Amino acid sequence: MNFELMEALQVIEREKGVPMDTLLEALANALVSAYKRMPDAAEEAFVTIDPDSGEMHVYAQELDEDGNVTREWEDTPDDFGRIAAQTAKQVILQRIREAEREMKYEEYAGREGDIVSGTIQQSDQRYTLLSLGNVECLLPQAEQVPYERYEHNARLKAYIVEVRRTTKGPQIVVSRTHPGLIKRLFELEVPEISDGIVELKAVAREPGHRTKIAVWSNDSNVDPVGACVGARGARVRMVVNELRGEKVDIVPFSEEPSEFVMKALSPARVKEVRIDEGTGTAEVIVPDYQLSLAIGKEGQNARLAARLTGWRVDIKSETQLAEEEAYANQDWAEGEWVENEAGEMVWKPAEGGEGLTAEAWSHGDEPTEPHGDEPAEPHGDGVDEAEPHGDEADEAKPPEAAEPEAPEADVTPTEVPATDSEGTA
């Protein structure tokens, strides 16, 4: 019986990959529990199993108050072989399941960031199950590409984002939207990337629509863009096919921000890039006919370029730039609109002075202000020093100096202002 048991354990070790020591340890612990349930069993005991012959022995122990062993003897029951056979089956099956779960977890525990290829087993609105053979992956709805259909038994590549340990085994969460999927796909198709000659410096992606990648070559004799595109576009075509038609733009990386932004806006042609490091903004000037291409559909090209470069991209046409510069060169009045005591909105100049109403402002009137030290009101002996002008000057003339036609007009004579000793009106 012991020989048959050991032979069974050896088969399990080969087929399931569970170490023999693990199986023997689990069986010994189960036999100790079975022994303690027997009548007249000692409180403390342990079981030894010979890994070669399979012989099993039970040793009982007596302990003192400090936990030290004071006595030890063999107490193997006569029918312990039958008990061992019944216990072994349960223990082995349980241990096999635990060992398999642990092995699966250890296999994928450190593989976050890797790419896996599996078969679609089940798909619904909440998630999709991807079988890797010995384990299943979970593709949540949040990690799925919009409008991408997953057909049963179809092959699919995905990016591992997390490996969780659960009581039912490892739970592997994968993604089809992660930018890392792009990097791993190019590593599979482009040997220069795997060899370290070409590097993927940055990736910006809108899953299902468009992706931009920036590449750099550590060898001056190797064109990084050409290496990723391949002969007649063969390499990049394989990536696009795996992404189910998602467009991929490959641009050369540059340590010069203005040049990098210019390349990132490809396929649009950029005339000039102005970098403002203080605000982190890149002002891009493009010809008028290239404005819509630089911005892209619903701003997609500009968004991806901003994510790829890390700069806030502000795109302007040459006409817009000329208008802004002309607007900035104009002189503008400084002040603010405030509400006066009458409840009217008046313009208050920044340099001070009387406010203007909206009507006066629209006519371009200037606020009336006193000039110098001359008072605006009459003073002294009541002489008005204001200088008459226009029709008032004609009416202010003495009668002998008036025009001959004046007496014939039916006009009420105005009062002539008083004159001082110097004759100043």
LOVODO-797739 format. One record per residue (C-alpha): x, y, z. Coordinates in pm, whole numbers, padded with zeros to 5 digits, always signed. Example, Ala and Ser with C-alpha at 12.3 -4.5 7.8 and 13.67 -1.06 7.14 Angstrom:
BEGIN
+01230-00450+00780+01367-00106+00714
end
This chain:
BEGIN
+00000+00000+00000+00279+00239+00088+00457+00162-00238+00143+00232-00439+00095+00558-00248+00448+00676-00322+00413+00579-00686+00096+00787-00711+00272+01081-00550+00556+01055-00802+00310+01061-01093+00144+01370-00951+00484+01534-00912+00565+01471-01280+00230+01561-01433+00116+01845-01209+00455+01988-01123+00393+01971-00746+00717+01902-00555+00734+01572-00365+00838+01746-00042+00524+01959-00055+00304+01654-00099+00473+01460+00184+00450+01756+00421+00079+01802+00350+00014+01427+00394+00204+01418+00724+00005+01711+00865-00322+01543+00761-00218+01214+00925-00141+01394+01252-00494+01535+01252-00635+01189+01181-00428+01033+01461-00548+01288+01720-00911+01198+01645-00843+00836+01747-00923+00718+02102-00640+00728+02360-00428+00940+02125-00161+01165+02273-00214+01543+02270+00116+01604+02094+00242+01393+01804+00413+01410+01466+00431+01177+01162+00737+01080+00961+00718+00943+00605+01013+00777+00435+01034+00930+00082+01189+00609-00057+00987+00327+00098+00679+00522+00201+00684+00383+00556+00491+00603+00802+00544+00627+01180+00363+00823+01448+00560+00956+01744+00374+01079+02051+00521+01334+02290+00476+01460+02644+00558+01822+02722+00622+02002+03050+00480+02339+03151+00752+02521+02954+00676+02328+02636+00984+02109+02647+00962+01747+02541+00995+01521+02845+00904+01192+02680+00873+01062+02323+00761+00723+02195+00627+00559+01881+00251+00523+01879+00171+00407+01526-00181+00245+01516-00216-00101+01370-00460+00012+01101-00277+00333+01025-00228+00224+00665-00604+00231+00603-00636+00570+00771-00345+00698+00567-00504+00584+00241-00831+00761+00312-00659+01079+00426-00407+01082+00145-00671+01106-00127-00835+01412+00023-00509+01583+00107-00349+01519-00228-00644+01653-00426-00664+01965-00211-00291+02022-00224-00282+01974-00598-00542+02246-00645-00356+02483-00412-00022+02411-00577-00161+02466-00924-00311+02799-00823+00015+02906-00666+00218+02801-00968-00012+02992-01202+00018+03301-00986+00397+03276-00970+00410+03236-01347+00232+03565-01411+00301+03760-01089+00596+03953-01230+00468+03992-01583+00280+04320-01552+00362+04514-01866+00405+04205-02087+00192+04111-02384+00000+03783-02401-00184+03608-02681-00495+03405-02613-00828+03281-02742-01155+03460-02674-01376+03228-02467-01664+03447-02356-01773+03802-02424-02058+04015-02290-02127+04378-02198-01928+04361-01873-01610+04177-01966-01441+03936-02205-01259+03618-02099-00934+03538-02276-00792+03187-02241-00414+03146-02224-00431+02767-02201-00376+02700-01832-00529+03024-01705-00793+03277-01807-00751+03654-01838-01014+03916-01769-01061+04198-02020-01293+04452-01849-01516+04681-02049-01309+04984-01943-01002+04827-02106-01177+04742-02432-01149+04948-02750-01483+05114-02837-01669+04945-03122-01418+04655-03129-01595+04322-03157-01454+04007-02994-01562+03692-03171-01560+03352-03002-01238+03147-03049-01064+03438-03222-00697+03500-03139-00621+03824-02958-00316+03998-02811-00355+04197-02488-00141+04388-02239-00115+04267-01877-00196+04552-01638-00248+04361-01309-00215+04015-01154-00426+03955-00843-00404+03666-00596-00745+03520-00510-00871+03206-00334-00970+03064-00671-00633+03128-00826-00467+03422-00999-00685+03680-01168-00503+03840-01462-00643+04171-01586-00547+04264-01943-00604+04569-02161-00648+04655-02528-00638+05033-02475-00312+05074-02281-00034+05265-02465+00206+04992-02354+00035+04756-02598+00173+04967-02885+00526+04946-02750+00510+04568-02704+00366+04513-03053+00648+04711-03212+00902+04518-03004+00764+04197-03152+00778+04325-03510+01095+04540-03505+01417+04354-03410+01606+04684-03377+01386+04776-03080+01447+04442-02908+01822+04485-02965+01819+04836-02815+01928+05010-03136+01596+05190-03173+01401+05326-02874+01036+05423-02838+01062+05752-02649+00693+05840-02622+00350+05706-02713+00021+05895-02738-00294+05703-02821-00665+05741-02873-00772+05375-02884-00950+05271-03198-00871+05592-03384-00509+05705-03398-00170+05659-03231+00150+05865-03248+00489+05726-03143+00825+05903-03121+01130+05691-03201+01502+05749-03153+01806+05567-03292+02122+05502-03091+02303+05424-03416+02355+05706-03665+02347+05453-03950+01995+05332-03862+01687+05537-03951+01443+05486-03660+01133+05571-03862+01233+05345-04151+01313+05059-03914+00963+05077-03761+00788+05113-04096+00974+04825-04259+01008+04734-04624+00700+04866-04805+00539+04923-04466+00537+04554-04375+00625+04598-04007+00387+04878-03924+00115+04701-04122+00136+04403-03888+00084+04634-03590-00209+04808-03759-00370+04474-03839-00342+04363-03476-00499+04695-03372-00776+04628-03626-00718+04927-03849-00606+05188-03595-00388+05450-03768-00028+05480-03649+00195+05785-03704+00570+05736-03652+00774+06054-03596+01143+06103-03509+01218+06212-03154+01420+06530-03095+01565+06681-02780+01493+07026-02924+01135+07109-02814+01045+07325-03114+01163+07062-03361+00990+06781-03169+00658+06969-03167+00697+07040-03538+00749+06670-03616+00471+06560-03380+00212+06757-03579+00286+06548-03888+00142+06518-04152+00078+06893-04126+00357+07127-04239+00459+07376-03972+00618+07711-04051+00738+07811-03702+00721+07698-03339+00764+07939-03047+00835+07778-02711+00735+07947-02384+00902+07747-02107+00740+07959-01836+00388+07851-01927+00482+07524-02097+00315+07639-02419+00426+07581-02776+00280+07839-03017+00266+07680-03362+00237+07889-03679+00110+07709-03990+00007+07829-04337-00362+07903-04373-00425+07598-04590-00257+07370-04333-00458+07488-04030-00734+07226-04046-00482+06946-04110-00266+07053-03814-00565+07061-03578-00709+06736-03710-01059+06595-03691-01219+06726-03371-00873+06841-03260-00733+06488-03259-00396+06566-03422-00331+06858-03186-00428+06654-02877-00203+06363-02967+00087+06598-03042+00043+06765-02703+00042+06429-02521+00339+06304-02718+00558+06610-02655+00433+06716-02313+00378+07076-02432+00051+07266-02452+00011+07319-02826-00153+07641-02950-00197+07634-03329-00249+07956-03529-00259+08035-03898-00047+08310-04051-00356+08528-04095-00458+08486-03731-00108+08574-03616-00103+08891-03830-00441+09000-03692-00330+08944-03334-00011+09141-03385-00201+09429-03549-00452+09427-03264-00174+09430-03004-00001+09730-03170-00306+09956-03144-00333+10220-02870-00617+10158-02633-00769+10380-02366-00699+10264-02014-00978+10276-01762-01295+10099-01658-01672+10126-01671-01826+10219-01333-02171+10313-01211-02220+10676-01104-02458+10814-00840-02739+10839-01092-02712+10470-01175-02560+10528-01520-02255+10344-01650-01972+10589-01715-01616+10542-01840-01359+10632-01575-01013+10700-01723-00721+10539-01545-00536+10872-01523-00830+11034-01344-01076+11300-01446-01446+11326-01511-01626+11017-01632-01798+10986-01970-02139+10836-02035-02181+10570-02302-02336+10825-02539-02052+11073-02492-01799+10792-02530-01950+10681-02863-01921+11040-02995-01559+11061-02887-01612+11351-02643-01337+11431-02399-01406+11479-02030-01420+11843-01923-01146+11937-01681-01035+12269-01526-00726+12419-01693-00437+12519-01472-00521+12750-01184-00806+12927-01366-01132+12871-01179-01431+12756-01377-01678+12959-01170-01715+13342-01151-01527+13506-00865-01420+13841-00731-01648+14124-00851-01859+13888-01065-01658+13921-01386-01682+13607-01609-01339+13540-01754-01459+13264-01986-01384+13341-02350-01706+13356-02560-01701+13188-02899-01929+13111-03194-02267+13281-03200-02226+13388-02841-01929+13604-02945-02144+13781-03204-02419+13844-02954-02163+13966-02701-02046+14251-02926-02144+14608-02833-02445+14743-03032-02229+14971-03253-02010+14676-03357-02300+14448-03441-02389+14353-03797-02639+14577-03980-02882+14293-04028-02893+14209-03660-03161+14465-03562-03395+14327-03836-03386+13975-03685-03660+13890-03447-03421+13786-03175-03429+13888-02813-03106+14075-02733-02874+13894-02499-02722+14060-02200-02375+14191-02268-02119+14071-02014-01960+14337-01798-01607+14451-01888-01324+14517-01650-01088+14813-01651-00860+14644-01907-01144+14577-02151-01126+14200-02142-01458+14039-02216
end
